[in-house]
Amino acid sequence: VDFDLILEKVKDLNVLAGEGISQIEHTPGGARLRQPEPLPLTLYQNGIVMFNGPFRPYEDPSTQQCLQDIMDGYFPSELQTRYPDGV
């Protein structure tokens, strides 16, 4: 696993997702600025943990697909139903 490449691609995806840019959230009395919720991803020598979910070894096909999506510069396809507009 090329950790440097994964980290570089995650940074690129964060920029595309608007990292550091506040969004306007309308409230009953007006509006406020809101930062997008982060999606925690922890990389280990032998696998990953996304959110606070279970440990996923690199040998798991779904983990390989997730990391391949990231390395290809795409939002992980497994998250599309949870975040249809991206993160």
DSSP file (Angstrom, degrees, kcal/mol; ACC not computed):
  #  RESIDUE AA STRUCTURE BP1 BP2  ACC     N-H-->O    O-->H-N    N-H-->O    O-->H-N    TCO  KAPPA ALPHA  PHI   PSI    X-CA   Y-CA   Z-CA
    1    1 A V              0   0    0      0, 0.0     2,-1.2     0, 0.0     3,-0.1   0.000 360.0 360.0 360.0 127.8    0.0    0.0    0.0
    2    2 A D     >  -     0   0    0      1,-0.2     4,-2.2     2,-0.1     3,-0.2  -0.728 360.0-179.2 -90.8  91.3    1.4    3.4   -1.0
    3    3 A F  H  > S+     0   0    0     -2,-1.2     4,-2.8     1,-0.2     5,-0.2   0.865  78.9  56.1 -62.0 -37.9    0.5    5.5    2.0
    4    4 A D  H  > S+     0   0    0      1,-0.2     4,-2.3     2,-0.2    -1,-0.2   0.912 108.8  47.1 -61.9 -41.8    2.0    8.7    0.5
    5    5 A L  H  > S+     0   0    0      2,-0.2     4,-2.6     1,-0.2    -2,-0.2   0.917 111.9  50.2 -66.0 -43.0   -0.2    8.3   -2.6
    6    6 A I  H  X S+     0   0    0     -4,-2.2     4,-2.6     1,-0.2    -2,-0.2   0.939 112.1  47.4 -60.7 -46.7   -3.3    7.7   -0.6
    7    7 A L  H  X S+     0   0    0     -4,-2.8     4,-2.2     1,-0.2    -1,-0.2   0.894 112.1  50.3 -62.9 -39.9   -2.6   10.8    1.6
    8    8 A E  H  X S+     0   0    0     -4,-2.3     4,-2.1    -5,-0.2    -1,-0.2   0.922 112.9  46.1 -62.6 -44.4   -1.9   12.9   -1.5
    9    9 A K  H  X S+     0   0    0     -4,-2.6     4,-2.5     2,-0.2    -2,-0.2   0.872 110.3  53.0 -68.6 -36.9   -5.2   11.8   -3.1
   10   10 A V  H  X S+     0   0    0     -4,-2.6     4,-2.4     2,-0.2    -1,-0.2   0.911 109.3  49.9 -63.7 -41.1   -7.2   12.3    0.1
   11   11 A K  H  X S+     0   0    0     -4,-2.2     4,-2.0     2,-0.2    -2,-0.2   0.922 110.7  49.7 -61.6 -43.6   -5.8   15.9    0.3
   12   12 A D  H  X S+     0   0    0     -4,-2.1     4,-2.2     1,-0.2    -2,-0.2   0.917 111.6  48.2 -60.6 -44.3   -6.8   16.4   -3.3
   13   13 A L  H  X S+     0   0    0     -4,-2.5     4,-2.1     1,-0.2    -1,-0.2   0.877 108.4  54.8 -65.1 -37.2  -10.3   15.1   -2.7
   14   14 A N  H  <>S+     0   0    0     -4,-2.4     5,-2.4     2,-0.2     4,-0.4   0.898 107.7  49.5 -62.7 -39.9  -10.6   17.3    0.4
   15   15 A V  H ><5S+     0   0    0     -4,-2.0     3,-1.3     1,-0.2    -2,-0.2   0.932 111.2  49.0 -63.5 -45.2   -9.8   20.4   -1.7
   16   16 A L  H 3<5S+     0   0    0     -4,-2.2    -1,-0.2     1,-0.3    -2,-0.2   0.842 108.3  54.8 -62.1 -33.0  -12.5   19.3   -4.2
   17   17 A A  T 3<5S-     0   0    0     -4,-2.1    -1,-0.3    -5,-0.2    -2,-0.2   0.537 124.6-102.5 -79.9  -6.1  -15.0   18.8   -1.4
   18   18 A G  T X 5 -     0   0    0     -3,-1.3     3,-2.4    -4,-0.4    -3,-0.2   0.819  45.2-166.6  92.4  32.9  -14.4   22.4   -0.2
   19   19 A E  T 3 <S+     0   0    0     -5,-2.4    -1,-0.2     1,-0.3     3,-0.1  -0.288  76.0  13.7 -54.7 131.2  -12.1   21.8    2.8
   20   20 A G  T 3  S+     0   0    0      1,-0.2     2,-0.6    16,-0.1    -1,-0.3   0.403 100.0 116.2  83.1  -2.8  -11.9   25.0    4.9
   21   21 A I    <   -     0   0    0     -3,-2.4    -1,-0.2    -4,-0.0     2,-0.2  -0.879  59.4-138.8-102.9 124.9  -14.9   26.6    3.1
   22   22 A S        -     0   0    0     -2,-0.6     2,-0.3    13,-0.1    13,-0.2  -0.492  12.0-145.8 -79.4 150.4  -17.9   27.3    5.2
   23   23 A Q  E     -A   34   0A   0     11,-3.1    11,-2.9    -2,-0.2     2,-0.5  -0.865  19.7-112.6-113.3 151.0  -21.4   26.7    3.9
   24   24 A I  E     -A   33   0A   0     -2,-0.3     2,-0.5     9,-0.2     9,-0.2  -0.721  29.2-167.1 -84.9 125.8  -24.5   28.7    4.7
   25   25 A E  E     -A   32   0A   0      7,-3.2     7,-2.2    -2,-0.5     2,-0.3  -0.964  16.3-136.1-114.4 119.8  -27.1   26.8    6.7
   26   26 A H  E     -A   31   0A   0     -2,-0.5     5,-0.3     5,-0.2    -2,-0.0  -0.569  24.3-173.7 -77.9 134.7  -30.5   28.5    6.9
   27   27 A T  E >   -A   30   0A   0      3,-2.5     3,-1.6    -2,-0.3    -1,-0.0  -0.792  41.0-100.0-121.2 165.3  -32.1   28.5   10.3
   28   28 A P  T 3  S+     0   0    0      0, 0.0     3,-0.0     0, 0.0    -1,-0.0   0.838 124.5  39.4 -55.7 -33.0  -35.6   29.6   11.4
   29   29 A G  T 3  S-     0   0    0     -3,-0.0     2,-0.3     0, 0.0    -3,-0.0   0.337 134.1 -65.6 -99.9   8.2  -34.2   32.9   12.6
   30   30 A G  E <  S-A   27   0A   0     -3,-1.6    -3,-2.5     2,-0.0     2,-0.3  -0.902  72.0 -57.1 152.8-121.3  -31.7   33.5    9.8
   31   31 A A  E     -A   26   0A   0     -2,-0.3     2,-0.3    -5,-0.3    -5,-0.2  -0.982  33.7-163.6-157.3 161.6  -28.6   31.7    8.8
   32   32 A R  E     -A   25   0A   0     -7,-2.2    -7,-3.2    -2,-0.3     2,-0.4  -0.977  29.8-103.6-147.1 160.1  -25.2   30.6   10.1
   33   33 A L  E     -A   24   0A   0     -2,-0.3     2,-0.4    -9,-0.2    -9,-0.2  -0.689  37.4-169.3 -86.3 138.5  -22.0   29.3    8.7
   34   34 A R  E     -A   23   0A   0    -11,-2.9   -11,-3.1    -2,-0.4     3,-0.0  -0.991  16.8-139.2-132.4 135.3  -21.3   25.6    8.9
   35   35 A Q        -     0   0    0     -2,-0.4   -13,-0.1   -13,-0.2   -16,-0.1  -0.721  37.1-103.6 -86.1 140.2  -18.2   23.6    8.3
   36   36 A P        -     0   0    0      0, 0.0   -16,-0.1     0, 0.0    -1,-0.1  -0.336  40.7-103.6 -61.1 145.8  -18.7   20.3    6.5
   37   37 A E        -     0   0    0      1,-0.1     2,-0.1    -3,-0.0    -3,-0.0  -0.532  38.1-123.1 -70.2 131.0  -18.6   17.2    8.7
   38   38 A P        -     0   0    0      0, 0.0    -1,-0.1     0, 0.0    -3,-0.0  -0.387   9.6-137.3 -73.2 155.4  -15.3   15.3    8.4
   39   39 A L        -     0   0    0     -2,-0.1     2,-0.1    48,-0.1    48,-0.0  -0.918  24.3-136.9-112.1 102.4  -15.2   11.7    7.4
   40   40 A P        +     0   0    0      0, 0.0    11,-3.0     0, 0.0     2,-0.4  -0.383  25.9 177.1 -67.3 131.8  -12.6   10.0    9.6
   41   41 A L  E     -B   50   0B   0      9,-0.2     2,-0.5    -2,-0.1     9,-0.2  -0.978   8.0-167.3-134.2 119.2  -10.3    7.6    7.8
   42   42 A T  E     -B   49   0B   0      7,-2.9     7,-1.9    -2,-0.4     2,-0.5  -0.937   7.6-153.1-112.0 125.9   -7.5    5.9    9.8
   43   43 A L  E     -B   48   0B   0     -2,-0.5     2,-0.3     5,-0.2     5,-0.2  -0.838  15.1-178.4 -99.6 131.0   -4.8    4.0    7.9
   44   44 A Y        -     0   0    0      3,-3.1     3,-0.5    -2,-0.5     5,-0.0  -0.746  43.1-102.4-118.2 169.4   -2.9    1.2    9.6
   45   45 A Q  S    S+     0   0    0     -2,-0.3     3,-0.1     1,-0.2    -1,-0.0   0.826 121.8  25.1 -60.4 -32.1   -0.1   -1.0    8.4
   46   46 A N  S    S-     0   0    0      1,-0.1    12,-1.4    11,-0.0    13,-0.3   0.275 130.3 -22.1-121.2  11.0   -2.5   -3.9    7.7
   47   47 A G  E     - C   0  57B   0     -3,-0.5    -3,-3.1    10,-0.3     2,-0.3  -0.991  60.6 -96.5 172.1-170.0   -5.9   -2.2    7.1
   48   48 A I  E     -BC  43  56B   0      8,-2.5     8,-3.0    -2,-0.3     2,-0.4  -0.882   9.5-151.1-133.0 162.9   -8.2    0.8    7.6
   49   49 A V  E     -B   42   0B   0     -7,-1.9    -7,-2.9    -2,-0.3     2,-0.4  -0.981  14.6-164.1-132.7 124.9  -11.0    2.1    9.8
   50   50 A M  E >   -B   41   0B   0      4,-0.5     3,-2.1    -2,-0.4    -9,-0.2  -0.917  65.5 -22.0-111.0 138.1  -13.6    4.5    8.3
   51   51 A F  T 3  S-     0   0    0    -11,-3.0    -9,-0.1    -2,-0.4    -2,-0.0  -0.457 120.2 -49.2  59.1-136.0  -15.8    6.5   10.7
   52   52 A N  T 3  S+     0   0    0     -2,-0.1    -1,-0.3   -11,-0.0     3,-0.1  -0.046 107.4 129.8-110.9  28.1  -15.8    4.5   13.9
   53   53 A G    <   -     0   0    0     -3,-2.1     3,-0.1     1,-0.2    -2,-0.1   0.133  64.5 -62.2 -74.4-171.2  -16.6    1.3   12.0
   54   54 A P        -     0   0    0      0, 0.0    -4,-0.5     0, 0.0     2,-0.2  -0.285  59.2 -91.7 -72.3 158.5  -14.9   -2.0   12.1
   55   55 A F        -     0   0    0     -6,-0.1    -6,-0.2    -3,-0.1    -3,-0.0  -0.509  40.5-158.1 -66.5 136.1  -11.3   -2.7   11.2
   56   56 A R  E     -C   48   0B   0     -8,-3.0    -8,-2.5    -2,-0.2    -1,-0.0  -0.950   8.7-139.4-124.0 110.6  -11.0   -3.6    7.5
   57   57 A P  E >   -C   47   0B   0      0, 0.0     3,-1.6     0, 0.0   -10,-0.3  -0.305  21.4-118.5 -67.3 152.5   -7.9   -5.5    6.3
   58   58 A Y  T 3  S+     0   0    0    -12,-1.4     6,-0.1     1,-0.3   -11,-0.1   0.747 112.1  64.9 -62.0 -23.5   -6.3   -4.5    3.0
   59   59 A E  T 3  S+     0   0    0    -13,-0.3    -1,-0.3     4,-0.1   -12,-0.1   0.693  77.2 103.0 -73.4 -17.8   -7.0   -8.0    1.7
   60   60 A D  S <> S-     0   0    0     -3,-1.6     4,-2.3     1,-0.1     3,-0.5  -0.492  74.4-137.1 -67.3 127.5  -10.8   -7.4    1.9
   61   61 A P  H  > S+     0   0    0      0, 0.0     4,-2.3     0, 0.0     5,-0.2   0.847 103.6  53.7 -56.6 -35.8  -12.1   -6.7   -1.6
   62   62 A S  H  > S+     0   0    0      2,-0.2     4,-2.1     1,-0.2    16,-0.1   0.870 109.2  48.9 -69.2 -33.7  -14.3   -3.8   -0.4
   63   63 A T  H  > S+     0   0    0     -3,-0.5     4,-2.6    -6,-0.3     5,-0.2   0.913 110.8  50.5 -67.6 -43.1  -11.3   -2.2    1.2
   64   64 A Q  H  X S+     0   0    0     -4,-2.3     4,-2.3     1,-0.2    -2,-0.2   0.903 111.4  48.3 -61.0 -41.6   -9.3   -2.6   -2.0
   65   65 A Q  H  X S+     0   0    0     -4,-2.3     4,-2.5     2,-0.2    12,-0.2   0.914 110.9  50.9 -65.7 -42.4  -12.2   -1.0   -4.0
   66   66 A C  H  X S+     0   0    0     -4,-2.1     4,-2.0     1,-0.2    -2,-0.2   0.942 114.0  43.2 -59.8 -49.6  -12.4    1.9   -1.5
   67   67 A L  H  X S+     0   0    0     -4,-2.6     4,-2.8     1,-0.2    -1,-0.2   0.850 111.7  54.3 -67.9 -34.1   -8.7    2.6   -1.7
   68   68 A Q  H  X S+     0   0    0     -4,-2.3     4,-2.0    -5,-0.2    -1,-0.2   0.913 106.9  51.7 -65.2 -41.5   -8.6    2.2   -5.5
   69   69 A D  H  <>S+     0   0    0     -4,-2.5     5,-3.1     2,-0.2     4,-0.2   0.939 112.6  46.0 -57.4 -47.0  -11.4    4.7   -5.8
   70   70 A I  H ><5S+     0   0    0     -4,-2.0     3,-1.7     1,-0.2    -2,-0.2   0.929 112.3  49.6 -62.7 -46.3   -9.4    7.2   -3.7
   71   71 A M  H 3<5S+     0   0    0     -4,-2.8    -1,-0.2     1,-0.3    -2,-0.2   0.782 108.0  54.6 -66.2 -26.2   -6.2    6.5   -5.6
   72   72 A D  T 3<5S-     0   0    0     -4,-2.0    -1,-0.3    -5,-0.2    -2,-0.2   0.479 123.5-107.5 -82.9  -2.3   -8.0    7.1   -8.9
   73   73 A G  T < 5S+     0   0    0     -3,-1.7     2,-0.3     1,-0.3    -3,-0.2   0.684  78.0 125.6  87.1  19.1   -9.1   10.5   -7.5
   74   74 A Y      < -     0   0    0     -5,-3.1    -1,-0.3    -6,-0.2    -2,-0.1  -0.797  69.5-103.1-113.1 153.7  -12.8    9.5   -6.9
   75   75 A F        -     0   0    0     -2,-0.3     5,-0.1     1,-0.1    -1,-0.0  -0.540  59.6 -90.7 -63.6 132.9  -15.1    9.7   -4.0
   76   76 A P    >   -     0   0    0      0, 0.0     3,-2.0     0, 0.0     4,-0.3  -0.270  31.7-141.0 -55.3 125.1  -15.3    6.1   -2.6
   77   77 A S  G >  S+     0   0    0      1,-0.3     3,-1.4   -12,-0.2     4,-0.3   0.780  96.9  67.5 -60.7 -28.3  -18.3    4.4   -4.4
   78   78 A E  G 3  S+     0   0    0      1,-0.3    -1,-0.3     2,-0.1     4,-0.3   0.691  99.8  51.7 -66.5 -16.3  -19.4    2.6   -1.2
   79   79 A L  G <> S+     0   0    0     -3,-2.0     4,-2.8     1,-0.2    -1,-0.3   0.448  81.1  94.3 -97.7  -1.4  -20.3    6.0    0.3
   80   80 A Q  T <4 S+     0   0    0     -3,-1.4     6,-0.2    -4,-0.3    -1,-0.2   0.832  85.0  48.6 -64.9 -33.2  -22.5    7.2   -2.6
   81   81 A T  T  4 S+     0   0    0     -4,-0.3    -1,-0.2    -3,-0.2    -2,-0.1   0.869 116.1  43.6 -73.7 -33.6  -25.7    6.0   -1.0
   82   82 A R  T  4 S+     0   0    0      1,-0.3    -2,-0.2    -4,-0.3    -1,-0.2   0.851 131.2  23.8 -76.6 -35.2  -24.9    7.6    2.3
   83   83 A Y    ><  +     0   0    0     -4,-2.8     3,-2.1     1,-0.1    -1,-0.3  -0.683  67.5 172.5-129.7  76.7  -23.6   10.9    0.7
   84   84 A P  T 3  S+     0   0    0      0, 0.0    -1,-0.1     0, 0.0     3,-0.1   0.756  84.9  44.0 -61.7 -23.5  -25.3   11.2   -2.7
   85   85 A D  T 3  S-     0   0    0      1,-0.4     2,-0.1     2,-0.0    -5,-0.1   0.286 119.7-108.7-101.2   9.6  -23.8   14.7   -3.2
   86   86 A G    <         0   0    0     -3,-2.1    -1,-0.4    -6,-0.2   -69,-0.0  -0.256 360.0 360.0  89.8 177.9  -20.4   13.8   -1.9
   87   87 A V              0   0    0     -3,-0.1    -1,-0.1    -2,-0.1   -70,-0.1   0.340 360.0 360.0-113.9 360.0  -18.7   14.7    1.4
